[in-house]
Amino acid sequence: QVQLVESGGGLVQAGDSLRLSCAASGRTFSSYAMAWFRQAPGKEREFVAAITWSPYTTYYADSVKGRFTISRDNARNTVSLQIDSLKHEDTGLYYCARDQGYRGSNYRNWGYWGQGTQVTVSS
C-alpha cells in the first residue's frame, strides 16, 4: 500500500520561495501520476499541478503558471513542488495526490492522498 507524506511547508513572506516534497512508499511509484492540490480555509480543495510518469507531462492551474514547478524523482519516490514569488493567496494546506493516470483538476477523481503540509504566506 502506498503512503504519501508531504513536507516543506512553513511560514514565509510574500516574494519568498519554498519547495514542497512528497515522499511515497511502495514499489510502483514510477507508474503513477502525481499531483498537488491546496485548500485555503473555508474554500474547496483546488488543483495546483500534476505530472504523469511516462512521458513526463506536466499540468498547471492557470493561477500558478510561471511560479510553480512540479517535478518527480522516481529513483527516490518523491515529487516536488517549487514555489517562487509566493503570494498571500498561496496560503493553504498543500496536499499530494496519486492515481494511475492524470485525473484532471477535480480532486474527487484522485484516489490517494497525503495529510498535507501547511504553507502560510504573510503579506
C-alpha positions as CSV (number, residue, x, y, z in Angstrom):
1,Q,0.0,0.0,0.0
2,V,1.4,3.4,-1.0
3,Q,1.5,6.2,1.6
4,L,2.2,9.8,0.8
5,V,3.9,12.1,3.2
6,E,4.3,15.8,2.4
7,S,6.9,18.1,3.9
8,G,8.5,21.5,3.3
9,G,5.7,23.9,4.3
10,G,6.1,26.8,6.7
11,L,5.6,30.4,7.4
12,V,7.1,32.6,4.7
13,Q,6.9,36.2,3.4
14,A,5.4,37.3,0.2
15,G,8.0,37.1,-2.6
16,D,9.9,34.2,-1.0
17,S,10.3,30.7,-2.5
18,L,9.5,27.4,-1.0
19,R,10.0,23.8,-2.1
20,L,7.5,21.2,-1.0
21,S,8.2,17.5,-1.2
22,C,6.0,14.4,-1.2
23,A,7.6,11.0,-0.3
24,A,5.8,7.9,-1.5
25,S,6.3,4.5,-0.1
26,G,5.6,1.5,-2.3
27,R,7.3,-0.2,-5.2
28,T,5.4,1.2,-8.1
29,F,5.8,5.0,-7.6
30,S,7.0,5.4,-11.2
31,S,3.8,4.0,-12.6
32,Y,1.6,6.7,-11.2
33,A,0.6,10.3,-12.0
34,M,1.2,12.6,-9.1
35,A,-0.4,15.9,-8.3
36,W,-0.5,18.8,-5.8
37,F,-3.7,20.4,-4.6
38,R,-4.2,23.1,-2.0
39,Q,-7.0,24.1,0.3
40,A,-7.4,27.5,1.9
41,P,-9.7,27.9,5.0
42,G,-13.3,27.9,4.0
43,K,-12.6,27.0,0.4
44,E,-12.7,23.9,-1.6
45,R,-9.6,22.0,-2.5
46,E,-8.2,23.2,-5.7
47,F,-5.8,21.8,-8.3
48,V,-2.3,23.2,-8.4
49,A,-0.1,21.0,-10.6
50,A,0.3,17.4,-11.8
51,I,2.9,15.3,-13.6
52,T,2.5,12.0,-15.4
53,W,5.0,9.2,-15.3
54,S,6.0,8.4,-18.9
55,P,6.4,10.5,-20.8
56,Y,6.6,13.3,-18.3
57,T,3.8,15.7,-19.0
58,T,3.0,18.5,-16.6
59,Y,-0.2,20.3,-15.9
60,Y,-0.7,23.6,-14.0
61,A,-3.5,25.7,-12.8
62,D,-3.6,29.0,-14.6
63,S,-3.2,30.8,-11.3
64,V,0.2,29.3,-10.7
65,K,1.8,29.0,-14.2
66,G,5.2,30.6,-14.3
67,R,5.6,30.5,-10.5
68,F,5.2,26.8,-9.6
69,T,7.2,23.9,-11.0
70,I,6.3,20.3,-10.4
71,S,9.0,17.6,-10.8
72,R,9.5,14.0,-9.8
73,D,12.3,11.7,-9.0
74,N,11.3,8.1,-9.5
75,A,14.5,6.7,-8.1
76,R,13.8,8.5,-4.8
77,N,10.0,8.1,-4.9
78,T,9.4,11.8,-4.5
79,V,7.5,14.5,-6.2
80,S,8.4,18.1,-5.5
81,L,6.7,21.5,-6.0
82,Q,8.9,24.5,-6.3
83,I,7.0,27.7,-5.5
84,D,8.5,31.0,-6.4
85,S,7.3,34.6,-5.8
86,L,4.9,33.4,-3.1
87,K,1.7,35.5,-2.7
88,H,-0.6,35.8,0.2
89,E,-3.3,33.9,-1.8
90,D,-1.0,30.9,-2.0
91,T,-1.7,30.3,1.7
92,G,-3.2,26.9,2.3
93,L,-2.8,23.3,3.2
94,Y,-0.9,21.6,0.3
95,Y,-1.8,18.0,-0.5
96,C,0.0,15.4,-2.6
97,A,-2.2,13.0,-4.5
98,R,-1.6,10.0,-6.6
99,D,-3.5,7.9,-9.2
100,Q,-2.9,5.6,-12.0
101,G,-3.2,8.3,-14.6
102,Y,-3.8,12.0,-14.8
103,R,-7.3,12.6,-13.4
104,G,-7.7,16.2,-14.2
105,S,-8.3,19.1,-11.9
106,N,-11.2,17.8,-9.9
107,Y,-9.8,16.5,-6.5
108,R,-12.6,14.0,-6.3
109,N,-11.1,12.0,-9.2
110,W,-7.8,11.4,-7.4
111,G,-7.8,8.3,-5.2
112,Y,-4.9,8.6,-2.8
113,W,-3.8,11.5,-0.6
114,G,-1.3,12.6,1.9
115,Q,-2.1,14.5,5.1
116,G,-0.9,17.8,3.8
117,T,1.7,20.4,4.6
118,Q,0.7,24.0,5.6
119,V,2.0,27.0,3.7
120,T,1.3,30.4,5.2
121,V,2.4,33.5,3.3
122,S,2.5,36.8,5.2
123,S,2.0,39.9,3.2
